[in-house]
Structures are given as C-alpha cells and as structure tokens.
Amino acid sequence: MKMIMGGLNKLCKSFKVPDNYKKSSIEHNYTEHDWLENKPIWSPYLKRDISSLSYILMTLFNKLFSITKINPTKYISIASFSKKVVDGYAGF
C-alpha cells in the first residue's frame, strides 16, 4: 500500500523512530560475486530497514485508526481506505 512518500531516512526523522529501530547505512558496492561473503555486513542493515519501516507503518496505522475507527490494514490501497472513510462520514 503506497501511503507515504519520501526516503526512509527522512521518514525515520519525521516519525521520530527510536534509534534501536532507525535505518542505518552501509556502502552499496556489493555484487552477485561477493554478496554472500558480506552477508554479516548487509544483513543487519536490511533488518534495520525492515524494523524502521514497520515502526513507521504501525505508527501511521494506529493514528489513522484512532481518528477514523477503521482498520487501514484491511484495505489494499490508500484510495480504498479513503473511500471507506468518506462513505462512513457521508451521512453528516
């Protein structure tokens, strides 16, 4: 679901991701010939990418749910979630 725009570093700052979840950085110079021997370097990097994105999405989904009382994880896109929200407020 494409809901938020921007690079992961910028999103980590914007969402105030704690340091233990925050994206890290490495040199991106590995090839198909040396990736396996460098797995101890890039594997933790990828895990931090996943944890920071997970933290951001959970924060966003919790905020959306607290505002709308609709679970955003049940919708495949921001458009379908938005339609549900608008349909729910159409009666006012």
Phi, psi and omega in degrees: 000118179271102184243330187232142183250149174125162177289158185295322177300314180295319179294322177300319178292315182297321181268003179053051180293130179300151184305324182288350175249344190295145177304141175252191179218150175215168171289137180257062184237029180269151181238177177294347181270335184235008185295322184291318179291341179258011180305322178299341179271308187275338181298311176298327178299313180294323178297322178292323175301314181295316181293322180292318178295320177299315179300316181296312181296318179296321177298314179296312181298320178297320179293315179298318179294319181296331180277316189258341187062025176240133182281110183291342181286352179272001184241141186282340181214165177293330179295314180292324175296315180298319178299318178298318179296313181296317178299324180291332181259006184292340184277358184269000000 
